C-alpha cells in the first residue's frame, strides 16, 4: 500500500540578531527562497520539508510524508501516553516488509492499495 500522512512538531526557533524571544518566525525566515539559499531549486532536490502553520494560535511545523510498501497501518494501544497533547495527531504504526515503524504526531491523509484484488 501507499500511505500518505501529515506529521507535526513544535516550531524550531532559530534566533538571529533581528528577533526577540517569543517572536514568531515569518514564512520568509522559515522557508527562504531555495534557489537563493542552496543554489538550486528545492523541487529538484529529494528532501522532506517542514512548513510552519498556525494551530490553536501557536506556530507549529507540518510535513507530508509518503511511504510505499506498507502492508498494515495501526494505532498502537500502548501509545496512549506518548506524544504531545499540544500538537495534532497521534502515534501511528506502519508494518513494512519484515519490520514496523512508529511515527508520533501523525494524521492519515490517504491510503491506497496498489493491488486491490
N, CA, C and O atoms as CSV, one atom per row, in Angstrom:
chain,resi,resn,atom,element,x,y,z
A,1,UNK,N,N,0.835,-1.179,0.000
A,1,UNK,CA,C,0.000,0.000,0.000
A,1,UNK,C,C,0.883,1.247,0.000
A,1,UNK,O,O,2.037,1.234,0.430
A,2,UNK,N,N,0.294,2.298,-0.493
A,2,UNK,CA,C,0.927,3.611,-0.456
A,2,UNK,C,C,0.187,4.431,0.594
A,2,UNK,O,O,-1.032,4.582,0.519
A,3,UNK,N,N,0.916,4.959,1.569
A,3,UNK,CA,C,0.305,5.705,2.672
A,3,UNK,C,C,0.875,7.120,2.691
A,3,UNK,O,O,2.090,7.318,2.663
A,4,UNK,N,N,-0.026,8.098,2.739
A,4,UNK,CA,C,0.387,9.499,2.890
A,4,UNK,C,C,-0.165,9.995,4.220
A,4,UNK,O,O,-1.327,9.753,4.545
A,5,UNK,N,N,0.675,10.694,4.993
A,5,UNK,CA,C,0.223,11.226,6.274
A,5,UNK,C,C,0.901,12.556,6.544
A,5,UNK,O,O,1.940,12.882,5.970
A,6,UNK,N,N,0.270,13.322,7.447
A,6,UNK,CA,C,0.862,14.571,7.923
A,6,UNK,C,C,1.517,14.293,9.265
A,6,UNK,O,O,0.980,13.542,10.079
A,7,UNK,N,N,2.676,14.896,9.500
A,7,UNK,CA,C,3.340,14.782,10.785
A,7,UNK,C,C,3.580,16.194,11.319
A,7,UNK,O,O,3.873,17.111,10.552
A,8,UNK,N,N,3.456,16.362,12.625
A,8,UNK,CA,C,3.565,17.675,13.257
A,8,UNK,C,C,4.670,17.685,14.300
A,8,UNK,O,O,4.978,16.660,14.908
A,9,UNK,N,N,5.263,18.859,14.499
A,9,UNK,CA,C,6.220,19.051,15.581
A,9,UNK,C,C,6.193,20.529,15.956
A,9,UNK,O,O,5.683,21.363,15.208
A,10,UNK,N,N,6.747,20.838,17.118
A,10,UNK,CA,C,6.829,22.226,17.541
A,10,UNK,C,C,7.806,22.967,16.642
A,10,UNK,O,O,8.762,22.389,16.127
A,11,UNK,N,N,7.551,24.239,16.466
A,11,UNK,CA,C,8.409,25.061,15.628
A,11,UNK,C,C,9.817,25.096,16.195
A,11,UNK,O,O,10.007,25.299,17.394
A,12,UNK,N,N,10.797,24.898,15.336
A,12,UNK,CA,C,12.197,25.001,15.745
A,12,UNK,C,C,12.607,26.451,15.606
A,12,UNK,O,O,12.726,26.968,14.495
A,13,UNK,N,N,12.820,27.096,16.716
A,13,UNK,CA,C,13.130,28.519,16.721
A,13,UNK,C,C,14.593,28.729,16.372
A,13,UNK,O,O,15.488,28.113,16.952
A,14,UNK,N,N,14.810,29.613,15.412
A,14,UNK,CA,C,16.165,29.960,15.008
A,14,UNK,C,C,16.352,31.442,15.308
A,14,UNK,O,O,15.748,32.295,14.658
A,15,UNK,N,N,17.181,31.740,16.284
A,15,UNK,CA,C,17.371,33.122,16.706
A,15,UNK,C,C,18.440,33.805,15.871
A,15,UNK,O,O,19.433,33.194,15.477
A,16,UNK,N,N,18.217,35.075,15.613
A,16,UNK,CA,C,19.237,35.910,14.993
A,16,UNK,C,C,19.169,37.279,15.658
A,16,UNK,O,O,18.344,37.492,16.547
A,17,UNK,N,N,20.007,38.189,15.248
A,17,UNK,CA,C,20.089,39.498,15.897
A,17,UNK,C,C,18.840,40.348,15.717
A,17,UNK,O,O,18.662,41.330,16.439
A,18,UNK,N,N,17.976,40.001,14.778
A,18,UNK,CA,C,16.799,40.817,14.490
A,18,UNK,C,C,15.536,40.306,15.178
A,18,UNK,O,O,14.458,40.860,14.959
A,19,UNK,N,N,15.640,39.259,16.007
A,19,UNK,CA,C,14.448,38.667,16.628
A,19,UNK,C,C,14.553,38.742,18.136
A,19,UNK,O,O,15.641,38.828,18.705
A,20,UNK,N,N,13.397,38.707,18.764
A,20,UNK,CA,C,13.348,38.647,20.215
A,20,UNK,C,C,12.671,37.353,20.625
A,20,UNK,O,O,11.972,36.743,19.816
A,21,UNK,N,N,12.861,36.927,21.848
A,21,UNK,CA,C,12.248,35.711,22.347
A,21,UNK,C,C,10.737,35.825,22.245
A,21,UNK,O,O,10.161,36.850,22.610
A,22,UNK,N,N,10.097,34.781,21.754
A,22,UNK,CA,C,8.648,34.753,21.625
A,22,UNK,C,C,8.144,35.294,20.307
A,22,UNK,O,O,6.958,35.161,20.007
A,23,UNK,N,N,9.000,35.896,19.515
A,23,UNK,CA,C,8.582,36.424,18.218
A,23,UNK,C,C,8.478,35.264,17.231
A,23,UNK,O,O,9.414,34.477,17.092
A,24,UNK,N,N,7.346,35.161,16.553
A,24,UNK,CA,C,7.134,34.078,15.610
A,24,UNK,C,C,7.989,34.268,14.367
A,24,UNK,O,O,8.264,35.392,13.949
A,25,UNK,N,N,8.397,33.165,13.793
A,25,UNK,CA,C,9.156,33.228,12.561
A,25,UNK,C,C,8.204,33.520,11.407
A,25,UNK,O,O,7.062,33.059,11.408
A,26,UNK,N,N,8.663,34.272,10.440
A,26,UNK,CA,C,7.849,34.543,9.260
A,26,UNK,C,C,8.107,33.475,8.224
A,26,UNK,O,O,9.079,32.726,8.324
A,27,UNK,N,N,7.245,33.403,7.234
A,27,UNK,CA,C,7.404,32.427,6.157
A,27,UNK,C,C,8.756,32.602,5.464
A,27,UNK,O,O,9.384,31.614,5.084
A,28,UNK,N,N,9.207,33.835,5.296
A,28,UNK,CA,C,10.492,34.083,4.644
A,28,UNK,C,C,11.653,33.545,5.475
A,28,UNK,O,O,12.640,33.066,4.917
A,29,UNK,N,N,11.547,33.618,6.802
A,29,UNK,CA,C,12.609,33.128,7.666
A,29,UNK,C,C,12.645,31.607,7.660
A,29,UNK,O,O,13.721,31.012,7.599
A,30,UNK,N,N,11.471,30.969,7.723
A,30,UNK,CA,C,11.395,29.514,7.790
A,30,UNK,C,C,11.666,28.887,6.437
A,30,UNK,O,O,12.368,27.879,6.356
A,31,UNK,N,N,11.126,29.461,5.373
A,31,UNK,CA,C,11.269,28.907,4.031
A,31,UNK,C,C,11.883,29.935,3.093
A,31,UNK,O,O,11.181,30.497,2.252
A,32,UNK,N,N,13.195,30.193,3.223
A,32,UNK,CA,C,13.808,31.154,2.304
A,32,UNK,C,C,13.776,30.608,0.887
A,32,UNK,O,O,13.620,29.403,0.688
A,33,UNK,N,N,13.921,31.473,-0.088
A,33,UNK,CA,C,13.960,31.060,-1.480
A,33,UNK,C,C,15.064,30.028,-1.657
A,33,UNK,O,O,16.238,30.326,-1.439
A,34,UNK,N,N,14.687,28.803,-2.056
A,34,UNK,CA,C,15.650,27.703,-2.099
A,34,UNK,C,C,16.744,27.921,-3.121
A,34,UNK,O,O,17.889,27.526,-2.902
A,35,UNK,N,N,16.404,28.546,-4.235
A,35,UNK,CA,C,17.426,28.764,-5.257
A,35,UNK,C,C,18.483,29.742,-4.747
A,35,UNK,O,O,19.673,29.579,-5.019
A,36,UNK,N,N,18.042,30.755,-4.009
A,36,UNK,CA,C,18.969,31.724,-3.429
A,36,UNK,C,C,19.797,31.073,-2.316
A,36,UNK,O,O,20.996,31.327,-2.202
A,37,UNK,N,N,19.149,30.229,-1.492
A,37,UNK,CA,C,19.824,29.639,-0.334
A,37,UNK,C,C,20.769,28.499,-0.725
A,37,UNK,O,O,21.922,28.467,-0.295
A,38,UNK,N,N,20.264,27.545,-1.558
A,38,UNK,CA,C,21.041,26.357,-1.902
A,38,UNK,C,C,21.759,26.459,-3.247
A,38,UNK,O,O,22.673,25.682,-3.524
A,39,UNK,N,N,21.351,27.409,-4.076
A,39,UNK,CA,C,21.919,27.499,-5.413
A,39,UNK,C,C,21.182,26.643,-6.422
A,39,UNK,O,O,21.497,26.679,-7.611
A,40,UNK,N,N,20.193,25.864,-5.960
A,40,UNK,CA,C,19.336,25.067,-6.840
A,40,UNK,C,C,17.909,25.172,-6.340
A,40,UNK,O,O,17.669,25.511,-5.182
A,41,UNK,N,N,16.955,24.876,-7.229
A,41,UNK,CA,C,15.550,24.905,-6.849
A,41,UNK,C,C,15.242,23.705,-5.962
A,41,UNK,O,O,15.662,22.588,-6.267
A,42,UNK,N,N,14.509,23.924,-4.860
A,42,UNK,CA,C,14.198,22.874,-3.891
A,42,UNK,C,C,13.414,21.733,-4.539
A,42,UNK,O,O,13.540,20.585,-4.112
A,43,UNK,N,N,12.601,22.028,-5.570
A,43,UNK,CA,C,11.828,20.978,-6.238
A,43,UNK,C,C,12.730,19.959,-6.922
A,43,UNK,O,O,12.312,18.829,-7.173
A,44,UNK,N,N,13.961,20.352,-7.224
A,44,UNK,CA,C,14.906,19.446,-7.868
A,44,UNK,C,C,15.634,18.559,-6.864
A,44,UNK,O,O,16.351,17.640,-7.260
A,45,UNK,N,N,15.458,18.823,-5.570
A,45,UNK,CA,C,16.132,18.052,-4.531
A,45,UNK,C,C,15.149,17.064,-3.907
A,45,UNK,O,O,13.957,17.352,-3.803
A,46,UNK,N,N,15.649,15.899,-3.492
A,46,UNK,CA,C,14.818,14.883,-2.858
A,46,UNK,C,C,14.941,15.022,-1.342
A,46,UNK,O,O,15.673,14.268,-0.700
A,47,UNK,N,N,14.216,15.998,-0.770
A,47,UNK,CA,C,14.261,16.235,0.670
A,47,UNK,C,C,12.849,16.433,1.206
A,47,UNK,O,O,11.938,16.813,0.469
A,48,UNK,N,N,12.683,16.173,2.484
A,48,UNK,CA,C,11.415,16.439,3.149
A,48,UNK,C,C,11.495,17.822,3.761
A,48,UNK,O,O,12.467,18.138,4.447
A,49,UNK,N,N,10.488,18.651,3.526
A,49,UNK,CA,C,10.500,19.998,4.077
A,49,UNK,C,C,9.340,20.171,5.047
A,49,UNK,O,O,8.255,19.624,4.846
A,50,UNK,N,N,9.581,20.926,6.078
A,50,UNK,CA,C,8.571,21.266,7.062
A,50,UNK,C,C,8.061,22.656,6.732
A,50,UNK,O,O,8.842,23.525,6.343
A,51,UNK,N,N,6.757,22.877,6.881
A,51,UNK,CA,C,6.188,24.209,6.710
A,51,UNK,C,C,5.604,24.658,8.040
A,51,UNK,O,O,5.133,23.839,8.829
A,52,UNK,N,N,5.636,25.950,8.281
A,52,UNK,CA,C,5.082,26.499,9.515
A,52,UNK,C,C,3.620,26.837,9.286
A,52,UNK,O,O,3.269,27.522,8.325
A,53,UNK,N,N,2.764,26.343,10.188
A,53,UNK,CA,C,1.341,26.642,10.150
A,53,UNK,C,C,0.922,27.122,11.536
A,53,UNK,O,O,1.696,27.030,12.489
A,54,UNK,N,N,-0.293,27.629,11.645
A,54,UNK,CA,C,-0.804,28.045,12.948
A,54,UNK,C,C,-1.783,26.998,13.451
A,54,UNK,O,O,-2.668,26.560,12.715
A,55,UNK,N,N,-1.625,26.600,14.703
A,55,UNK,CA,C,-2.507,25.620,15.337
A,55,UNK,C,C,-2.862,26.144,16.719
A,55,UNK,O,O,-1.991,26.310,17.572
A,56,UNK,N,N,-4.140,26.401,16.932
A,56,UNK,CA,C,-4.641,26.929,18.198
A,56,UNK,C,C,-3.861,28.166,18.638
A,56,UNK,O,O,-3.533,28.325,19.814
A,57,UNK,N,N,-3.571,29.041,17.672
A,57,UNK,CA,C,-2.921,30.308,17.969
A,57,UNK,C,C,-1.406,30.273,18.077
A,57,UNK,O,O,-0.780,31.310,18.294
A,58,UNK,N,N,-0.804,29.093,17.928
A,58,UNK,CA,C,0.646,28.967,18.034
A,58,UNK,C,C,1.235,28.440,16.721
A,58,UNK,O,O,0.595,27.650,16.028
A,59,UNK,N,N,2.455,28.876,16.379
A,59,UNK,CA,C,3.094,28.330,15.182
A,59,UNK,C,C,3.657,26.942,15.468
A,59,UNK,O,O,4.357,26.733,16.458
A,60,UNK,N,N,3.335,25.989,14.575
A,60,UNK,CA,C,3.895,24.641,14.641
A,60,UNK,C,C,4.373,24.283,13.243
A,60,UNK,O,O,4.112,25.014,12.288
A,61,UNK,N,N,5.070,23.163,13.120
A,61,UNK,CA,C,5.544,22.734,11.819
A,61,UNK,C,C,4.838,21.457,11.403
A,61,UNK,O,O,4.497,20.606,12.225
A,62,UNK,N,N,4.626,21.350,10.067
A,62,UNK,CA,C,3.927,20.197,9.495
A,62,UNK,C,C,4.644,19.784,8.214
A,62,UNK,O,O,5.173,20.620,7.482
A,63,UNK,N,N,4.648,18.482,7.963
A,63,UNK,CA,C,5.160,17.979,6.698
A,63,UNK,C,C,4.263,16.849,6.225
A,63,UNK,O,O,3.573,16.214,7.023
A,64,UNK,N,N,4.276,16.607,4.938
A,64,UNK,CA,C,3.547,15.484,4.350
A,64,UNK,C,C,4.585,14.416,4.020
A,64,UNK,O,O,5.598,14.698,3.380
A,65,UNK,N,N,4.322,13.192,4.461
A,65,UNK,CA,C,5.232,12.077,4.224
A,65,UNK,C,C,4.461,10.995,3.473
A,65,UNK,O,O,3.299,10.724,3.777
A,66,UNK,N,N,5.113,10.386,2.498
A,66,UNK,CA,C,4.522,9.281,1.746
A,66,UNK,C,C,5.436,8.073,1.877
A,66,UNK,O,O,6.644,8.167,1.660
A,67,UNK,N,N,4.844,6.932,2.234
A,67,UNK,CA,C,5.603,5.687,2.380
A,67,UNK,C,C,4.964,4.642,1.473
A,67,UNK,O,O,3.748,4.451,1.508
A,68,UNK,N,N,5.765,3.972,0.669
A,68,UNK,CA,C,5.286,2.917,-0.216
A,68,UNK,C,C,5.714,1.570,0.358
A,68,UNK,O,O,6.708,1.490,1.079
A,69,UNK,N,N,4.976,0.521,0.043
A,69,UNK,CA,C,5.337,-0.817,0.502
A,69,UNK,C,C,4.809,-1.150,1.884
A,69,UNK,O,O,5.286,-2.094,2.514
A,70,UNK,N,N,3.832,-0.390,2.368
A,70,UNK,CA,C,3.235,-0.636,3.685
A,70,UNK,C,C,2.266,-1.808,3.573
A,70,UNK,O,O,1.453,-1.855,2.650
A,71,UNK,N,N,2.348,-2.754,4.506
A,71,UNK,CA,C,1.436,-3.894,4.496
A,71,UNK,C,C,0.303,-3.739,5.505
A,71,UNK,O,O,-0.733,-4.387,5.362
A,72,UNK,N,N,0.477,-2.881,6.538
A,72,UNK,CA,C,-0.578,-2.647,7.525
A,72,UNK,C,C,-0.345,-1.304,8.216
A,72,UNK,O,O,0.791,-0.862,8.389
A,73,UNK,N,N,-1.454,-0.668,8.607
A,73,UNK,CA,C,-1.415,0.584,9.367
A,73,UNK,C,C,-2.256,0.367,10.614
A,73,UNK,O,O,-3.362,-0.168,10.534
A,74,UNK,N,N,-1.733,0.785,11.777
A,74,UNK,CA,C,-2.496,0.631,13.010
A,74,UNK,C,C,-2.187,1.770,13.970
A,74,UNK,O,O,-1.221,2.514,13.796
A,75,UNK,N,N,-3.038,1.885,14.991
A,75,UNK,CA,C,-2.827,2.828,16.086
A,75,UNK,C,C,-2.524,1.973,17.303
A,75,UNK,O,O,-3.432,1.347,17.851
A,76,UNK,N,N,-1.271,1.929,17.741
A,76,UNK,CA,C,-0.909,1.046,18.852
A,76,UNK,C,C,-1.590,1.458,20.156
A,76,UNK,O,O,-1.630,2.641,20.496
A,77,UNK,N,N,-2.126,0.472,20.886
A,77,UNK,CA,C,-2.795,0.747,22.154
A,77,UNK,C,C,-1.825,1.228,23.208
A,77,UNK,O,O,-2.194,2.028,24.068
A,78,UNK,N,N,-0.585,0.754,23.160
A,78,UNK,CA,C,0.386,1.133,24.189
A,78,UNK,C,C,0.959,2.534,23.962
A,78,UNK,O,O,1.853,2.961,24.692
A,79,UNK,N,N,0.457,3.244,22.967
A,79,UNK,CA,C,0.954,4.597,22.688
A,79,UNK,C,C,0.055,5.660,23.305
A,79,UNK,O,O,0.188,6.842,22.989
A,80,UNK,N,N,-0.843,5.258,24.167
A,80,UNK,CA,C,-1.794,6.195,24.761
A,80,UNK,C,C,-1.151,7.365,25.471
A,80,UNK,O,O,-1.643,8.486,25.342
A,81,UNK,N,N,-0.084,7.162,26.210
A,81,UNK,CA,C,0.561,8.235,26.949
A,81,UNK,C,C,1.649,8.949,26.165
A,81,UNK,O,O,2.183,9.961,26.617
A,82,UNK,N,N,1.977,8.423,24.990
A,82,UNK,CA,C,3.038,9.018,24.185
A,82,UNK,C,C,2.506,10.212,23.408
A,82,UNK,O,O,1.297,10.407,23.290
A,83,UNK,N,N,3.409,10.989,22.895
A,83,UNK,CA,C,3.024,12.106,22.065
A,83,UNK,C,C,2.859,13.377,22.866
A,83,UNK,O,O,3.025,13.391,24.085
A,84,UNK,N,N,2.532,14.433,22.167
A,84,UNK,CA,C,2.405,15.763,22.754
A,84,UNK,C,C,0.959,16.223,22.634
A,84,UNK,O,O,0.473,16.393,21.516
A,85,UNK,N,N,0.261,16.428,23.734
A,85,UNK,CA,C,-1.146,16.831,23.657
A,85,UNK,C,C,-1.335,18.228,23.076
A,85,UNK,O,O,-2.460,18.603,22.746
A,86,UNK,N,N,-0.251,19.016,22.942
A,86,UNK,CA,C,-0.343,20.353,22.364
A,86,UNK,C,C,-0.239,20.340,20.844
A,86,UNK,O,O,-0.307,21.394,20.211
A,87,UNK,N,N,-0.075,19.161,20.252
A,87,UNK,CA,C,0.029,19.031,18.801
A,87,UNK,C,C,-1.070,18.117,18.278
A,87,UNK,O,O,-1.540,17.236,18.998
A,88,UNK,N,N,-1.488,18.321,17.019
A,88,UNK,CA,C,-2.472,17.401,16.427
A,88,UNK,C,C,-1.826,16.051,16.134
A,88,UNK,O,O,-0.601,15.929,16.120
A,89,UNK,N,N,-2.648,15.052,15.901
A,89,UNK,CA,C,-2.164,13.730,15.521
A,89,UNK,C,C,-1.963,12.813,16.699
A,89,UNK,O,O,-2.142,13.192,17.856
A,90,UNK,N,N,-1.583,11.590,16.369
A,90,UNK,CA,C,-1.318,10.549,17.357
A,90,UNK,C,C,-0.262,9.616,16.812
A,90,UNK,O,O,0.182,9.779,15.676
A,91,UNK,N,N,0.143,8.649,17.594
A,91,UNK,CA,C,1.148,7.695,17.143
A,91,UNK,C,C,0.510,6.712,16.168
A,91,UNK,O,O,-0.530,6.121,16.457
A,92,UNK,N,N,1.142,6.545,15.017
A,92,UNK,CA,C,0.715,5.560,14.027
A,92,UNK,C,C,1.831,4.544,13.862
A,92,UNK,O,O,3.010,4.864,14.010
A,93,UNK,N,N,1.438,3.312,13.553
A,93,UNK,CA,C,2.416,2.247,13.344
A,93,UNK,C,C,2.230,1.684,11.940
A,93,UNK,O,O,1.111,1.384,11.523
A,94,UNK,N,N,3.331,1.544,11.222
A,94,UNK,CA,C,3.312,1.015,9.868
A,94,UNK,C,C,4.114,-0.271,9.817
A,94,UNK,O,O,5.240,-0.322,10.312
A,95,UNK,N,N,3.539,-1.323,9.215
A,95,UNK,CA,C,4.273,-2.565,9.008
A,95,UNK,C,C,4.847,-2.519,7.598
A,95,UNK,O,O,4.120,-2.351,6.619
A,96,UNK,N,N,6.161,-2.671,7.515
A,96,UNK,CA,C,6.882,-2.613,6.241
A,96,UNK,C,C,7.711,-3.863,6.098
A,96,UNK,O,O,8.665,-4.059,6.851
A,97,UNK,N,N,7.376,-4.706,5.160
A,97,UNK,CA,C,8.172,-5.927,4.945
A,97,UNK,C,C,8.299,-6.724,6.221
A,97,UNK,O,O,7.311,-7.288,6.692
A,98,UNK,N,N,9.496,-6.790,6.798
A,98,UNK,CA,C,9.727,-7.587,7.993
A,98,UNK,C,C,9.734,-6.807,9.287
A,98,UNK,O,O,9.946,-7.403,10.343
A,99,UNK,N,N,9.513,-5.498,9.260
A,99,UNK,CA,C,9.585,-4.713,10.489
A,99,UNK,C,C,8.447,-3.717,10.612
A,99,UNK,O,O,7.572,-3.632,9.751
A,100,UNK,N,N,8.480,-2.969,11.701
A,100,UNK,CA,C,7.472,-1.941,11.918
A,100,UNK,C,C,8.163,-0.611,12.191
A,100,UNK,O,O,9.313,-0.564,12.626
A,101,UNK,N,N,7.436,0.458,11.926
A,101,UNK,CA,C,7.939,1.798,12.193
A,101,UNK,C,C,6.815,2.600,12.831
A,101,UNK,O,O,5.679,2.585,12.357
A,102,UNK,N,N,7.146,3.305,13.919
A,102,UNK,CA,C,6.184,4.176,14.594
A,102,UNK,C,C,6.491,5.622,14.264
A,102,UNK,O,O,7.652,6.020,14.170
A,103,UNK,N,N,5.434,6.405,14.088
A,103,UNK,CA,C,5.567,7.820,13.807
A,103,UNK,C,C,4.654,8.556,14.770
A,103,UNK,O,O,3.449,8.307,14.800
A,104,UNK,N,N,5.224,9.469,15.564
A,104,UNK,CA,C,4.439,10.255,16.514
A,104,UNK,C,C,3.839,11.470,15.833
A,104,UNK,O,O,4.340,11.944,14.814
A,105,UNK,N,N,2.755,11.965,16.417
A,105,UNK,CA,C,2.083,13.191,15.983
A,105,UNK,C,C,1.751,13.151,14.495
A,105,UNK,O,O,2.133,14.051,13.747
A,106,UNK,N,N,1.037,12.104,14.062
A,106,UNK,CA,C,0.714,11.922,12.652
A,106,UNK,C,C,-0.781,11.778,12.438
A,106,UNK,O,O,-1.506,11.316,13.319
A,107,UNK,N,N,-1.233,12.180,11.258
A,107,UNK,CA,C,-2.625,12.018,10.826
A,107,UNK,C,C,-2.625,11.443,9.419
A,107,UNK,O,O,-1.914,11.941,8.547
A,108,UNK,N,N,-3.414,10.400,9.189
A,108,UNK,CA,C,-3.514,9.786,7.867
A,108,UNK,C,C,-4.180,10.766,6.905
A,108,UNK,O,O,-5.192,11.387,7.231
A,109,UNK,N,N,-3.599,10.892,5.724
A,109,UNK,CA,C,-4.196,11.685,4.651
A,109,UNK,C,C,-4.878,10.748,3.670
A,109,UNK,O,O,-6.028,10.965,3.286
A,110,UNK,N,N,-4.151,9.687,3.259
A,110,UNK,CA,C,-4.699,8.760,2.271
A,110,UNK,C,C,-3.952,7.440,2.321
A,110,UNK,O,O,-2.749,7.401,2.578
A,111,UNK,N,N,-4.683,6.354,2.071
A,111,UNK,CA,C,-4.091,5.024,1.946
A,111,UNK,C,C,-4.596,4.435,0.640
A,111,UNK,O,O,-5.804,4.391,0.408
A,112,UNK,N,N,-3.679,3.977,-0.223
A,112,UNK,CA,C,-4.047,3.379,-1.498
A,112,UNK,C,C,-3.496,1.968,-1.572
A,112,UNK,O,O,-2.324,1.721,-1.285
A,113,UNK,N,N,-4.370,1.047,-1.963
A,113,UNK,CA,C,-3.939,-0.338,-2.159
A,113,UNK,C,C,-3.453,-0.472,-3.600
A,113,UNK,O,O,-4.215,-0.250,-4.540
A,114,UNK,N,N,-2.177,-0.837,-3.770
A,114,UNK,CA,C,-1.609,-0.969,-5.106
A,114,UNK,C,C,-2.251,-2.101,-5.901
A,114,UNK,O,O,-2.331,-2.036,-7.127
A,115,UNK,N,N,-2.705,-3.136,-5.204
A,115,UNK,CA,C,-3.309,-4.303,-5.864
A,115,UNK,C,C,-4.599,-4.670,-5.144
A,115,UNK,O,O,-4.590,-5.542,-4.274
A,116,UNK,N,N,-5.715,-4.019,-5.492
A,116,UNK,CA,C,-6.961,-4.229,-4.748
A,116,UNK,C,C,-7.655,-5.556,-4.967
A,116,UNK,O,O,-8.783,-5.727,-4.505
A,117,UNK,N,N,-7.029,-6.515,-5.658
A,117,UNK,CA,C,-7.688,-7.800,-5.922
A,117,UNK,C,C,-7.723,-8.644,-4.725
A,117,UNK,O,O,-8.242,-9.759,-4.771
